[in-house]
Amino acid sequence: MDPVSVTTAVQMLGAAQNQQIGVAIARQQFTSDKAVAGLVAEGAQNAANAGPPAPPGQGLSVDLRV
């Protein structure tokens, strides 16, 4: 094998490895984005099922009489 073909082979292997790393990072990012979207949707669903808000003024004072 001549030195030029060895250099070319090493460069191709390096490029392939960089591509594999890039694909793995993109998959991980996609998975995290999907998980966050699921949590946001779950929070929105829980908020929708929580019931009506408290009437105005409720919870602003505390009765300490016993």
Secondary structure, 3 states (H helix, E strand, C coil): CCHHHHHHHHHHHHHHHHHHHHHHHHHHHHHHHHHHHHHHHHHHHHHHCCCCCCCCCCCCCCCCCC
